[in-house]
């Protein structure tokens, strides 16, 4: 992500009241971002919506056996995600 696109995203989040800023305690050129209650609520809604879409797609697309096989993959995917986020 470029600095310009990050700045644009932050500006939109601020404008929507989803985050607030606080001066950095030791570097006056920087601001710390904090999620607001409205931001937290929106994040929860969007996560629930995505989970609903995914659940519906899984139920409508996969057979019961495929759903069991997918469920068995969750621990493997969790390990992979943990490894990727270690970087």
SERO-4910 file (N, C-alpha, C, O; in steps of 0.05 Angstrom, whole numbers):
BEGIN
 pado doro    nc1    nc2    nc3   cac1   cac2   cac3    cc1    cc2    cc3    oc1    oc2    oc3
  Unk    A     17    -23      0      0      0      0     18     25      0     37     26     16
  Unk    A     12     43    -17     28     68    -18     20     87      4     -2     84     16
  Unk    A     38    106     10     32    125     31      6    141     23    -10    147     41
  Unk    A      4    148     -2    -19    163    -11    -46    148     -7    -66    159      1
  Unk    A    -45    122    -14    -70    107    -11    -76    102     18   -100    102     26
  Unk    A    -56     98     35    -61     95     63    -72    121     75    -91    120     91
  Unk    A    -61    144     67    -71    169     77   -100    174     69   -116    184     84
  Unk    A   -107    166     45   -134    169     35   -153    151     52   -175    159     59
  Unk    A   -145    126     57   -161    108     73   -165    119    101   -187    118    112
  Unk    A   -144    129    113   -146    140    140   -165    164    140   -181    167    159
  Unk    A   -162    181    120   -180    204    118   -209    196    117   -226    208    130
  Unk    A   -215    175    101   -242    165     99   -252    154    126   -275    159    134
  Unk    A   -235    138    139   -242    127    165   -248    149    186   -267    147    201
  Unk    A   -231    170    186   -235    192    204   -261    207    197   -277    213    215
  Unk    A   -266    211    171   -290    225    163   -315    210    170   -336    222    175
  Unk    A   -314    184    171   -337    167    178   -339    163    208   -358    150    217
  Unk    A   -320    174    223   -320    170    252   -313    143    262   -320    135    284
  Unk    A   -299    127    245   -292    100    252   -266     97    267   -261     77    281
  Unk    A   -249    118    265   -224    119    280   -221    148    290   -233    166    281
  Unk    A   -203    150    311   -196    177    321   -166    178    322   -153    157    323
  Unk    A   -155    202    323   -126    205    324   -118    215    352   -133    227    367
  Unk    A    -93    211    358    -80    220    382    -51    227    375    -38    211    361
  Unk    A    -40    249    385    -12    255    379      6    233    389      2    222    411
  Unk    A     26    227    373     47    208    382     61    220    406     68    244    405
  Unk    A     66    204    427     78    216    451    107    227    448    115    244    463
  Unk    A    122    216    429    150    225    427    157    235    399    179    245    395
  Unk    A    139    233    380    145    243    353    122    260    343    101    249    335
  Unk    A    125    286    344    104    304    338     95    303    309     74    314    302
  Unk    A    110    290    291    102    287    263     82    265    259     69    263    238
  Unk    A     79    248    279     62    224    276     36    226    292     35    241    312
  Unk    A     16    211    283     -9    209    298    -14    179    303     -8    162    286
  Unk    A    -25    173    326    -34    146    332    -64    144    325    -79    162    330
  Unk    A    -72    122    313   -100    117    306   -112     97    326    -99     78    333
  Unk    A   -137    103    333   -151     86    352   -179     81    340   -192    100    330
  Unk    A   -188     56    341   -215     50    331   -235     62    351   -231     60    375
  Unk    A   -257     73    340   -278     83    357   -299     62    362   -298     40    350
  Unk    A   -318     68    380   -340     49    385   -355     44    359   -364     22    353
  Unk    A   -360     66    344   -373     63    318   -357     45    299   -368     29    284
  Unk    A   -331     49    299   -314     32    282   -315      3    290   -315    -15    273
  Unk    A   -314     -2    316   -316    -29    326   -342    -42    318   -343    -65    310
  Unk    A   -364    -27    321   -391    -38    314   -392    -44    284   -402    -65    275
  Unk    A   -381    -26    268   -381    -31    238   -364    -55    231   -372    -71    215
  Unk    A   -341    -58    244   -324    -81    239   -339   -107    246   -337   -126    231
  Unk    A   -352   -107    269   -367   -131    277   -390   -137    257   -394   -161    249
  Unk    A   -404   -117    248   -425   -121    228   -414   -132    202   -425   -151    191
  Unk    A   -392   -121    192   -381   -130    167   -370   -158    169   -372   -174    150
  Unk    A   -358   -164    191   -348   -192    195   -371   -212    196   -369   -233    184
  Unk    A   -392   -205    210   -416   -222    211   -428   -226    184   -436   -248    176
  Unk    A   -429   -204    168   -441   -206    142   -424   -224    124   -435   -241    109
  Unk    A   -397   -221    125   -380   -239    109   -382   -268    117   -382   -286    101
  Unk    A   -384   -272    144   -386   -300    154   -413   -312    144   -414   -335    137
  Unk    A   -434   -295    144   -460   -305    134   -458   -312    104   -469   -333     96
  Unk    A   -446   -295     88   -443   -301     60   -427   -327     55   -435   -344     39
  Unk    A   -406   -330     70   -389   -354     67   -404   -378     76   -403   -399     63
  Unk    A   -418   -376     99   -433   -399    108   -454   -408     88   -458   -432     83
  Unk    A   -468   -388     76   -488   -394     56   -476   -408     32   -486   -427     21
  Unk    A   -453   -397     23   -440   -408     -1   -431   -437      5   -434   -454    -13
  Unk    A   -421   -442     28   -412   -469     35   -436   -488     36   -434   -510     25
  Unk    A   -457   -480     49   -481   -497     50   -493   -502     23   -501   -525     17
  Unk    A   -494   -481      6   -507   -484    -20   -490   -497    -41   -501   -507    -61
  Unk    A   -464   -498    -37   -446   -508    -58   -434   -535    -51   -431   -552    -70
  Unk    A   -428   -540    -26   -414   -565    -19   -432   -586     -9   -453   -581      4
  Unk    A   -424   -611    -14   -439   -634     -4   -432   -637     26   -413   -625     35
  Unk    A   -448   -653     41   -441   -657     69   -413   -669     72   -399   -660     91
  Unk    A   -405   -687     55   -378   -698     57   -357   -676     52   -336   -675     65
  Unk    A   -362   -659     32   -343   -637     26   -342   -617     50   -320   -607     56
  Unk    A   -364   -613     62   -364   -595     86   -348   -606    109   -334   -592    122
  Unk    A   -350   -633    113   -334   -646    133   -304   -643    127   -288   -638    144
  Unk    A   -297   -648    101   -269   -646     93   -259   -617     96   -236   -613    105
  Unk    A   -275   -598     90   -268   -570     94   -263   -564    123   -244   -551    131
  Unk    A   -281   -574    140   -278   -570    169   -252   -582    179   -239   -571    197
  Unk    A   -244   -605    168   -219   -618    176   -195   -602    168   -173   -605    179
  Unk    A   -198   -584    148   -176   -567    139   -171   -543    156   -150   -530    155
  Unk    A   -190   -536    173   -188   -511    189   -162   -510    206   -149   -490    206
  Unk    A   -155   -532    220   -130   -530    235   -105   -525    217    -87   -511    225
  Unk    A   -105   -537    194    -83   -532    175    -82   -503    166    -61   -491    165
  Unk    A   -105   -492    159   -107   -464    151    -99   -446    174    -86   -425    169
  Unk    A   -106   -453    198    -99   -437    221    -68   -436    225    -57   -415    230
  Unk    A    -56   -459    221    -26   -460    223    -13   -444    201      6   -430    206
  Unk    A    -24   -446    177    -13   -430    155    -16   -400    160      3   -385    155
  Unk    A    -39   -392    169    -43   -364    175    -24   -354    197    -13   -332    194
  Unk    A    -20   -370    218     -2   -362    239     26   -359    228     41   -340    236
  Unk    A     34   -376    211     61   -375    199     64   -350    181     85   -336    182
  Unk    A     44   -344    166     45   -321    148     46   -295    164     60   -276    157
  Unk    A     31   -294    186     30   -269    201     54   -265    219     57   -244    232
  Unk    A     72   -285    221     96   -283    237    116   -263    225    133   -252    239
  Unk    A    114   -259    199    133   -243    185    135   -215    196    151   -199    186
***
